[in-house]
């Protein structure tokens, strides 16, 4: 069942995984202390809230799995 959503050879999967990972890094910044990396991610994403990045990544992966 989960294999349907895990497609590392798909460009769509990677394009959806990138905002998901960026959102998780931004959301957990106080825990890991990677302030420079988090600031770089904020600059790259235009200071979009981490919840929106996580949701966009999950939606892309979900749509990719549903269409496959």
C-alpha positions as a Markdown table, in Angstrom:
| # | Residue | x | y | z |
|---|---|---|---|---|
| 1 | Unk | 0.0 | 0.0 | 0.0 |
| 2 | Unk | 2.7 | 2.5 | 1.0 |
| 3 | Unk | 4.8 | 1.5 | -2.0 |
| 4 | Unk | 2.3 | 3.3 | -4.2 |
| 5 | Unk | 3.3 | 6.6 | -2.7 |
| 6 | Unk | 7.1 | 6.0 | -2.5 |
| 7 | Unk | 8.4 | 6.6 | -6.1 |
| 8 | Unk | 12.0 | 7.8 | -5.9 |
| 9 | Unk | 12.4 | 7.5 | -9.7 |
| 10 | Unk | 9.6 | 10.0 | -10.3 |
| 11 | Unk | 10.4 | 13.7 | -10.8 |
| 12 | Unk | 6.9 | 14.5 | -9.4 |
| 13 | Unk | 7.8 | 12.7 | -6.2 |
| 14 | Unk | 11.0 | 14.6 | -5.8 |
| 15 | Unk | 9.3 | 17.9 | -6.6 |
| 16 | Unk | 6.8 | 17.1 | -3.8 |
| 17 | Unk | 9.3 | 15.8 | -1.4 |
| 18 | Unk | 11.4 | 19.0 | -1.5 |
| 19 | Unk | 8.8 | 21.4 | 0.0 |
| 20 | Unk | 7.9 | 18.7 | 2.5 |
| 21 | Unk | 11.5 | 18.4 | 3.8 |
| 22 | Unk | 12.0 | 22.2 | 3.7 |
| 23 | Unk | 8.8 | 22.6 | 5.8 |
| 24 | Unk | 9.9 | 20.0 | 8.3 |
| 25 | Unk | 13.3 | 21.7 | 8.7 |
| 26 | Unk | 11.7 | 25.1 | 9.2 |
| 27 | Unk | 9.1 | 23.7 | 11.6 |
| 28 | Unk | 11.7 | 22.0 | 13.8 |
| 29 | Unk | 14.3 | 24.7 | 13.8 |
| 30 | Unk | 14.2 | 25.2 | 17.6 |
| 31 | Unk | 14.9 | 21.5 | 18.1 |
| 32 | Unk | 17.9 | 21.1 | 15.8 |
| 33 | Unk | 19.5 | 24.6 | 15.9 |
| 34 | Unk | 20.3 | 24.8 | 12.1 |
| 35 | Unk | 19.6 | 28.5 | 12.0 |
| 36 | Unk | 21.7 | 29.2 | 8.9 |
| 37 | Unk | 20.0 | 26.3 | 7.0 |
| 38 | Unk | 16.6 | 27.4 | 8.1 |
| 39 | Unk | 17.3 | 31.0 | 7.1 |
| 40 | Unk | 18.4 | 29.8 | 3.7 |
| 41 | Unk | 15.2 | 27.7 | 3.3 |
| 42 | Unk | 13.2 | 30.8 | 4.2 |
| 43 | Unk | 15.0 | 32.9 | 1.6 |
| 44 | Unk | 14.5 | 30.2 | -1.0 |
| 45 | Unk | 10.8 | 29.7 | -0.4 |
| 46 | Unk | 9.9 | 33.4 | 0.0 |
| 47 | Unk | 9.2 | 33.1 | 3.8 |
| 48 | Unk | 6.2 | 30.8 | 3.2 |
| 49 | Unk | 4.9 | 29.3 | 6.5 |
| 50 | Unk | 6.3 | 25.8 | 7.2 |
| 51 | Unk | 2.7 | 24.3 | 7.5 |
| 52 | Unk | 2.0 | 25.4 | 3.9 |
| 53 | Unk | 5.2 | 23.7 | 2.6 |
| 54 | Unk | 4.4 | 20.5 | 4.5 |
| 55 | Unk | 0.9 | 20.4 | 3.1 |
| 56 | Unk | 2.0 | 21.2 | -0.4 |
| 57 | Unk | 4.5 | 18.3 | -0.3 |
| 58 | Unk | 2.0 | 15.8 | 1.2 |
| 59 | Unk | -0.7 | 16.9 | -1.4 |
| 60 | Unk | 1.8 | 16.4 | -4.3 |
| 61 | Unk | 2.8 | 13.0 | -3.0 |
| 62 | Unk | -0.8 | 12.0 | -2.5 |
| 63 | Unk | -1.9 | 13.1 | -5.9 |
| 64 | Unk | 1.1 | 11.3 | -7.5 |
| 65 | Unk | 0.1 | 8.1 | -5.6 |
| 66 | Unk | -3.5 | 8.4 | -6.6 |
| 67 | Unk | -2.8 | 8.8 | -10.3 |
| 68 | Unk | -0.3 | 5.9 | -10.4 |
